[in-house]
Amino acid sequence: MSDLRSIGLSAIRLSRQSGNDTELVLVQRPLHRIFTFLGYSIDDVVENPIAKNAVLGYYKLSRQIQRSSEIVDLERQWNP
């Protein structure tokens, strides 16, 4: 049991090829995009149940699309 590498348990090592590489991090704000698309503000959503349901529906739709695209990406990695 001392050699756990045989069953796939080993230390994860992330290697970087060069220390000078920069990585771009993009902050995603899905609610901001939905508010802009629908033309609502946060005050509209708090005060208006119709606006609240519309934003909730579009948020759930965006989450479902994001999950589906992640699943497709993972399937492409596993099945080249």
Residue pairs with C-beta under 8 A, 6 or more apart in sequence:
4 10
30 59
30 62
30 63
31 55
31 59
33 62
34 55
34 58
34 59
34 62
35 41
35 42
35 45
35 55
37 58
38 51
38 54
38 55
38 58
40 48
40 51
40 54
40 55
44 51
45 51
45 52
45 55
46 52
